[in-house]
Amino acid sequence: MYINRLACLLGSFIVIAGTTSIHQVSGKESSDSSSSSACSGDVKVESQSDLDPLKQCKKYSGSITIEQASVPELNLPGVMEIDGDIHVRDSNGLSRLSFPQLQSIKGIYLDNNRELSSLDLNSLTSVQTFQVAVHPALSEISFPAELSRLSKMAISDTTITRLDGLKMEKVGELLLDNNIYLRTLDVGNLTEVSQSMSISANSPDLTLDLSHLNSLGQGSFRNLAEISIGELDKVNGDLSFISNKFSSLKLSKMTEVQGTLTLADNKNLEKLSVPELKHVGGALSVGNNTRLSHVDAFPKLEQVDGTVDLTGSFDEVKLPRLQDVRGGLNVQTTSDKFSCDDVGNLKQEGVIKGDSFTCKARVANPKSGLNGNGLDTGDSSSNSQQLFSDSYLALALIAVAITFT
């Protein structure tokens, strides 16, 4: 009897305990489902109350759009990863934006937030695209945790004086322009830019550290005071250095440029060294570098698939190993010490394959023979070959004199 009663009590206890356990599990699943729902989906933010529900999420799946927000500050603590983008645009009342725990995100796009002066990304280490445009009050962009993974960065039209914490080794695109107070850019860890890099119209005193860059898709460098790029080996497209202030440029290890190589309007450039370059897949253009007295920076250059275009104030051109120029040649200088003899030999020996050929000394305004795309502007159909130099003129006069004596 006592045994039966005890069995009944135990059975009741088991049923009650089992029921309680089932309700607890069910409640947990319900809570997880609710949390998951709260941590996904695209969100449009107008005020802090729109962001507050997201604070519980360590990972958020979806994009956050802040547009025309008039509040002075927006803050999203707690979220460490966003599987989506943050878009902030046309929010002229917004002065402070903070994502203090955010470590990883697909994209950050900030556009035309004219009062934004403070950007907190203290924990960010990984972002696919980081884009900032038209922020006249933003004086600093910093990544204290060190940004190590990045596909594309584009920063333009800001007043930043600092861009710190760029520690990535590889990037697809890096574009910085019209940041007129940016005087230093350190990307010394960078070894590869797979697509393009363009640095222009920032502070005229900008010093750029690319001391470990080895491979570059294509590059454009303008308005720099100094550049360290001595490890660059191969360029898969065009490479240009235009309107810079530096007096010396050393590309000590570069062996090939598959596109056009342009060095133009670098008024202080006195020393140019590209000792290992053998092949240029487009044109070779060296123009209007007024202090460059000798074009002798290419001692191993063998082949240029486009035109060789050299203009300026130089006294001498040396291309001792040049064997094949598949375009034309244009050499014009203001110097009265320059002789076209060596350049003329290149044509006579069949090195210059193109029809257009010009060599002129003592020219008041030397003109490039290339258009904006690096193509020869000469009339290839005319079969014209121009050779103007004092030495060739002297030879012609001697020949005439011999004929009439």
C-alpha positions in Angstrom: 0.0 0.0 0.0 2.7 2.3 1.0 4.7 1.3 -2.1 1.7 2.0 -4.3 1.2 5.4 -2.7 4.9 6.3 -3.1 4.8 5.3 -6.8 1.8 7.6 -7.3 3.6 10.5 -5.7 6.8 9.9 -7.7 4.8 9.6 -10.9 3.1 12.9 -10.1 6.4 14.5 -9.4 7.9 13.3 -12.6 4.9 14.6 -14.6 5.1 18.0 -13.0 8.9 18.2 -13.4 8.6 17.1 -17.0 6.0 19.6 -17.7 8.0 22.4 -16.1 11.0 21.4 -18.1 9.1 21.4 -21.3 7.7 24.9 -20.6 11.2 26.2 -19.8 12.7 24.9 -23.1 9.7 26.2 -25.0 10.2 29.6 -23.3 13.9 29.7 -24.2 13.2 28.9 -27.8 10.6 31.6 -27.9 13.1 34.1 -26.5 15.8 33.1 -29.0 13.4 33.4 -31.8 12.4 36.9 -30.6 16.1 37.9 -30.2 16.9 36.6 -33.7 14.0 38.6 -35.2 15.2 41.8 -33.4 18.7 41.3 -34.7 17.9 41.2 -38.5 16.3 43.2 -41.2 17.0 46.6 -42.7 16.5 49.6 -40.4 15.9 53.3 -41.2 17.1 55.5 -38.4 15.8 59.0 -37.6 16.6 59.2 -33.9 18.4 57.3 -31.1 15.2 55.4 -30.2 15.4 53.7 -33.6 18.9 52.3 -32.7 18.3 51.4 -29.1 16.5 48.0 -29.8 19.7 46.9 -31.7 21.9 47.2 -28.6 21.1 43.7 -27.5 22.6 42.2 -30.6 26.2 41.2 -30.8 25.7 40.4 -34.5 23.2 42.2 -36.6 22.1 41.0 -40.1 20.9 43.8 -42.3 21.7 47.4 -43.3 21.2 50.5 -41.2 20.3 53.7 -43.0 20.6 57.1 -41.4 19.3 59.8 -43.7 18.5 63.4 -43.0 18.7 62.9 -39.2 18.6 66.1 -37.3 19.8 64.7 -33.9 23.3 65.8 -32.8 24.4 62.3 -31.7 23.8 58.6 -32.6 25.3 55.8 -30.7 25.1 52.0 -31.1 27.1 50.2 -28.4 27.0 46.4 -28.0 26.9 45.4 -31.7 30.2 43.7 -32.7 29.4 42.5 -36.2 27.1 43.7 -38.9 26.3 41.5 -41.9 25.3 44.4 -44.0 26.1 48.1 -44.5 25.8 51.4 -42.6 24.7 54.3 -44.8 24.7 57.8 -43.3 23.8 60.6 -45.6 22.5 64.2 -45.7 22.2 64.3 -41.9 23.4 67.9 -41.5 22.5 68.1 -37.8 24.5 65.0 -36.8 27.8 65.9 -35.2 28.8 62.6 -33.4 28.5 59.1 -34.7 29.6 56.2 -32.5 29.9 52.4 -33.0 32.3 51.7 -30.2 32.3 47.8 -30.2 31.9 47.3 -33.9 34.6 45.0 -35.2 33.5 43.8 -38.6 31.0 45.1 -41.3 30.5 44.8 -45.0 30.4 48.5 -45.8 30.4 52.0 -44.2 29.2 54.8 -46.5 29.2 58.4 -45.2 28.0 61.0 -47.6 27.4 64.7 -47.1 27.0 65.0 -43.4 28.3 68.5 -43.0 28.3 68.8 -39.2 29.8 65.4 -38.5 33.0 66.1 -36.5 33.4 62.9 -34.5 33.5 59.3 -35.7 34.0 56.5 -33.2 35.1 53.2 -34.8 37.5 52.3 -32.0 37.1 48.5 -32.4 36.9 48.1 -36.2 39.4 45.7 -37.8 37.5 44.5 -40.9 35.4 46.3 -43.5 34.9 45.5 -47.2 34.2 49.1 -48.3 34.8 52.3 -46.4 33.7 55.4 -48.2 33.6 59.0 -46.9 32.7 62.0 -49.1 31.9 65.7 -48.4 32.5 66.1 -44.6 33.9 69.6 -44.1 33.8 69.3 -40.2 35.5 65.8 -40.0 39.1 66.3 -38.8 40.2 62.8 -38.0 39.5 59.2 -39.1 41.2 56.7 -36.8 41.2 52.9 -36.3 42.8 52.3 -32.9 42.2 48.5 -33.1 44.1 48.6 -36.5 42.2 48.0 -39.7 43.7 44.8 -41.1 41.1 43.7 -43.7 39.8 46.1 -46.4 38.7 45.8 -50.0 38.1 49.4 -50.9 38.6 52.8 -49.3 37.6 56.1 -50.8 37.9 59.3 -48.8 37.3 62.7 -50.5 36.4 66.3 -49.6 37.1 66.2 -45.9 39.2 68.3 -43.5 40.9 65.3 -41.9 44.4 65.9 -40.6 44.9 62.3 -39.6 44.1 58.9 -41.1 45.5 56.4 -38.6 45.5 52.7 -38.0 45.7 51.4 -41.6 47.5 48.1 -41.2 46.1 46.0 -44.1 48.6 44.2 -46.3 46.3 43.9 -49.3 43.6 46.1 -50.7 41.6 46.3 -54.0 41.2 50.1 -54.3 42.6 53.0 -52.3 41.4 56.5 -53.4 42.1 59.7 -51.5 41.5 63.1 -52.9 40.7 66.7 -51.9 41.6 66.2 -48.2 43.4 69.5 -48.1 44.8 69.2 -44.6 46.1 65.6 -44.8 49.9 65.8 -44.5 50.8 62.2 -43.7 49.6 58.9 -45.0 51.2 55.8 -43.6 50.3 52.5 -45.4 53.7 51.0 -44.9 52.2 47.5 -44.3 50.6 47.5 -47.7 52.2 45.0 -50.2 49.5 44.7 -52.9 46.9 46.9 -54.5 45.1 44.6 -56.9 43.0 47.2 -58.8 43.9 50.9 -58.4 45.4 53.5 -56.2 44.9 57.2 -56.7 46.2 59.9 -54.3 45.7 63.5 -55.5 44.8 67.1 -54.4 45.4 66.5 -50.7 47.7 68.8 -48.8 50.7 69.8 -51.0 52.9 68.7 -48.1 51.6 65.2 -48.0 54.2 62.5 -47.4 53.1 59.0 -48.6 54.6 55.8 -47.2 54.3 52.9 -49.5 57.6 51.4 -48.5 56.5 47.7 -48.8 54.3 48.0 -51.8 55.3 45.3 -54.3 52.4 44.9 -56.7 50.0 47.5 -58.1 47.1 47.3 -60.5 47.4 50.9 -61.6 48.5 54.0 -59.8 48.1 57.8 -60.0 50.1 60.0 -57.6 49.6 63.8 -57.7 50.5 66.7 -55.5 52.8 64.8 -53.1 55.7 66.3 -51.2 57.4 62.9 -50.7 56.8 59.3 -51.6 58.5 56.0 -50.5 57.8 53.3 -53.1 61.1 51.7 -53.6 59.9 48.0 -53.4 57.4 48.3 -56.2 58.1 45.5 -58.7 55.3 45.2 -61.2 52.4 47.4 -62.4 49.6 45.8 -64.2 48.2 49.0 -65.8 49.1 52.7 -66.0 51.4 54.4 -63.6 51.7 58.2 -63.3 53.5 60.8 -61.2 52.2 64.3 -62.0 52.6 67.7 -60.4 54.5 66.5 -57.3 56.9 68.5 -55.2 59.6 65.9 -54.5 63.1 66.3 -55.9 63.9 62.7 -56.1 62.0 59.6 -57.2 63.5 56.1 -56.9 61.7 53.0 -58.3 64.6 50.8 -57.6 63.0 47.4 -58.2 60.3 48.0 -60.8 60.8 45.8 -63.8 57.6 46.2 -65.8 54.7 48.6 -66.4 52.1 47.0 -68.5 50.4 50.3 -69.3 51.6 53.8 -69.8 54.3 55.3 -67.6 54.0 59.0 -67.1 56.2 61.5 -65.2 55.1 65.0 -65.9 55.1 68.5 -64.4 57.2 67.6 -61.4 58.8 71.0 -61.2 61.4 70.0 -58.5 62.4 66.6 -59.8 66.2 66.5 -60.3 66.9 62.8 -59.7 65.0 60.0 -61.4 66.0 56.4 -61.1 64.3 53.3 -62.6 67.3 51.1 -63.0 65.6 47.7 -63.5 62.7 48.6 -65.8 62.8 46.5 -69.0 59.3 46.7 -70.5 56.6 49.4 -70.8 53.4 48.0 -72.3 52.0 51.5 -73.2 53.7 54.8 -73.8 56.7 56.2 -72.0 56.0 59.9 -71.3 58.5 62.1 -69.4 57.5 65.7 -69.8 58.0 69.2 -68.3 60.1 68.2 -65.4 62.0 71.5 -65.6 64.9 70.6 -63.3 65.6 67.2 -64.8 68.7 67.9 -66.9 69.3 64.3 -68.1 66.9 61.6 -69.1 69.1 58.6 -68.2 66.9 56.9 -65.6 66.1 53.8 -67.8 69.5 52.0 -68.4 67.9 48.6 -68.9 64.8 49.5 -70.8 64.4 47.3 -73.9 60.9 47.6 -75.2 58.1 50.2 -75.3 54.9 49.0 -76.9 53.6 52.6 -77.4 55.3 55.9 -78.1 58.3 57.3 -76.4 57.5 61.0 -75.6 60.2 63.1 -73.9 59.8 66.8 -73.5 61.4 69.4 -71.2 64.7 71.2 -70.6 67.1 68.2 -70.6 70.5 68.3 -72.2 70.8 64.6 -72.8 68.8 61.4 -73.4 70.3 58.0 -72.8 68.4 54.8 -73.7 71.3 52.4 -74.2 69.4 49.1 -74.4 66.3 50.2 -76.2 65.6 47.7 -79.0 62.0 47.9 -79.8 59.6 50.9 -79.9 56.3 49.9 -81.6 55.0 53.4 -81.6 56.6 56.7 -82.6 59.1 58.9 -80.9 58.8 62.6 -79.9 61.7 64.4 -78.3 61.6 68.1 -77.7 63.8 70.2 -75.4 64.5 73.8 -74.7 68.2 73.1 -74.3 70.7 74.3 -76.8 73.2 71.6 -75.6 71.1 68.7 -76.8 72.0 66.7 -79.8 69.6 64.5 -81.8 72.4 62.2 -83.0 71.7 59.3 -80.6 68.0 59.6 -80.9 68.3 59.7 -84.7 70.2 56.4 -84.7 67.2 54.7 -83.1 65.2 55.5 -86.2 67.9 54.6 -88.6 68.5 51.3 -86.9 64.9 50.3 -87.0 64.3 50.5 -83.3 61.4 53.0 -83.8 58.6 51.2 -85.7 56.0 53.9 -85.8 55.8 56.5 -88.5 55.8 59.6 -86.3 59.3 60.7 -85.5 60.3 64.2 -84.1 63.5 65.4 -82.5 63.9 69.1 -81.7 66.4 71.1 -79.7 66.2 74.8 -78.6 62.3 74.7 -78.6 60.6 77.6 -76.8 57.6 75.5 -75.9 58.1 71.7 -76.1 54.9 69.9 -76.9 53.9 66.4 -76.1 53.1 64.1 -79.0 50.5 62.2 -76.9 46.9 62.8 -76.2 45.2 62.3 -72.8 45.0 58.5 -73.3 48.7 58.1 -74.0 48.2 57.7 -77.7 50.4 59.2 -80.4 48.8 62.3 -81.9 51.0 62.2 -85.0 49.5 61.5 -88.4 50.7 57.9 -88.9 49.2 57.8 -92.5 51.5 60.5 -93.8 54.7 58.5 -93.3 56.3 61.7 -92.1 59.7 61.6 -90.4 60.8 64.9 -88.9 64.3 65.3 -87.6 65.3 68.7 -86.4 68.6 69.3 -84.7 71.6 71.6 -85.2 73.9 68.6 -86.0 71.7 67.2 -88.8 71.3 70.7 -90.2 75.0 71.1 -90.2 75.5 67.9 -92.1 73.0 68.9 -94.7 74.8 72.2 -95.3 78.1 70.4 -95.7 76.6 68.1 -98.3 75.2 71.1 -100.2 78.6 72.8 -100.2 80.3 69.7 -101.5 77.8 69.3 -104.3 78.4 72.9 -105.6 82.3 72.9 -105.3 
